[in-house]
């Protein structure tokens, strides 16, 4: 077919592929003349996408690995999330020779990530006690964050029958909640007491026991 330039400004007779490569550029195309119908599959890849609104994501999404998430901070975690945790195990022997409250040595430094959160503290103490008189025996424990005791003392007791020597080893446990208000490091520890120091020998971790301390920071 012959190429004809018409008086109305149109050109006819040009077949597909009749124009040289590179003759049609962005300036030649009219605004909005190309829509999705003209795009072939695979023509838009990652190099053509700068950003996409979340509202455009529909349908079934592929599994997302946590390793692919960046820029996610503790402050963005929803209420009730465990932001971080700390854990310490201590098997050092400690003799409780009198009725004084003393640190068990089960202690750790814990630095909150949030300036407003709850610290859930859980302690387990392996205590041993045996009496030297005709009376009961008891060891007490308390959880402490900085200068704050979280709860009343938890007591592990044993009773003695007349004329018998009494001895026992037990795992004492206590849980408490500390209201945190800053991100400075906190000393978290377990304190213990031989309640009957004049009548009872007591110790911590005497028979290869290992006492434990767990701290979890929870978003509020």
Residue pairs with C-beta under 8 A, 6 or more apart in sequence:
1 12
1 13
1 15
2 13
3 11
3 12
3 13
3 14
4 11
4 12
4 13
5 11
6 12
74 83
74 84
74 113
74 114
74 219
75 114
77 83
77 219
78 219
79 219
79 220
80 218
80 219
81 218
81 219
82 216
82 217
82 218
83 113
83 114
83 117
83 217
83 218
83 219
84 113
84 216
84 217
85 214
85 215
85 216
85 217
86 108
86 110
86 188
86 213
86 214
86 215
87 212
87 213
87 214
87 215
88 106
88 107
88 108
88 212
88 213
89 210
89 211
89 212
90 104
90 105
90 106
90 205
90 210
90 211
90 212
90 213
91 205
91 208
91 209
91 210
91 211
92 105
92 205
93 203
93 204
93 205
93 206
94 102
94 104
94 105
94 192
94 203
94 204
94 205
95 202
95 203
96 102
96 139
96 192
96 193
96 194
96 197
96 202
96 203
96 204
97 194
97 197
98 194
98 197
99 193
99 194
99 195
99 196
99 197
99 198
100 193
100 197
101 142
101 191
101 192
101 193
102 191
102 192
102 193
103 189
103 190
103 191
104 125
104 141
104 189
104 190
104 191
104 192
104 204
104 211
105 204
106 123
106 125
106 189
106 190
106 211
106 212
106 213
107 187
107 188
107 189
107 190
107 213
108 187
108 188
108 189
108 213
108 215
109 185
109 186
109 187
109 188
110 119
110 185
110 186
110 188
110 215
110 217
111 183
111 184
111 185
111 186
112 119
112 180
112 182
112 183
112 184
112 186
112 217
113 183
113 217
114 180
114 183
114 217
114 219
115 180
115 181
115 182
115 183
116 180
116 181
116 220
117 180
117 217
117 218
117 219
117 220
118 177
118 178
118 179
118 180
118 217
118 218
118 220
119 145
119 177
119 178
119 180
119 186
119 188
119 215
119 216
119 217
119 218
120 175
120 176
120 177
120 215
120 216
120 218
121 143
121 145
121 150
121 175
121 176
121 177
121 178
121 188
121 213
121 214
121 215
122 173
122 174
122 175
122 213
122 214
122 215
123 141
123 143
123 173
123 174
123 175
123 190
123 211
123 212
123 213
123 214
124 171
124 172
124 173
124 211
124 212
124 213
125 139
125 141
125 171
125 172
125 173
125 190
125 192
125 204
125 211
126 169
126 170
126 171
126 172
126 204
126 205
126 206
126 207
126 209
126 210
126 211
127 139
127 141
127 156
127 169
127 170
127 172
127 192
127 202
127 203
127 204
128 167
128 168
128 169
128 202
128 203
128 204
128 206
128 207
128 209
129 137
129 138
129 139
129 156
129 158
129 167
129 168
129 169
129 194
129 200
129 201
129 202
129 203
130 137
130 165
130 166
130 167
130 168
130 200
130 201
130 202
131 137
131 158
131 160
131 165
131 166
131 167
131 196
131 199
131 200
131 201
132 199
132 200
132 201
133 198
133 199
134 160
134 162
134 163
135 160
135 196
135 199
135 200
136 157
136 158
136 159
136 160
136 166
136 196
137 157
137 158
137 160
137 166
137 168
137 196
137 199
137 200
137 202
138 155
138 156
138 157
138 158
138 195
138 196
138 200
139 155
139 156
139 172
139 192
139 193
139 194
139 195
139 202
140 153
140 154
140 155
140 156
140 192
140 193
140 195
141 153
141 154
141 156
141 172
141 174
141 190
141 191
141 192
141 193
142 149
142 150
142 151
142 152
142 153
142 154
142 174
142 190
142 191
142 192
143 149
143 150
143 151
143 174
143 175
143 176
143 188
143 189
143 190
143 191
144 150
144 187
144 188
144 189
144 190
144 191
145 178
145 186
145 187
145 188
146 186
146 187
148 178
149 191
150 176
150 177
150 178
151 174
151 176
153 193
154 172
154 173
154 174
155 195
156 170
156 172
158 166
158 167
158 168
159 166
160 166
169 206
169 207
169 209
171 209
178 186
180 186
180 217
188 213
188 215
189 213
190 211
190 213
192 204
194 200
194 201
194 202
204 211
205 211
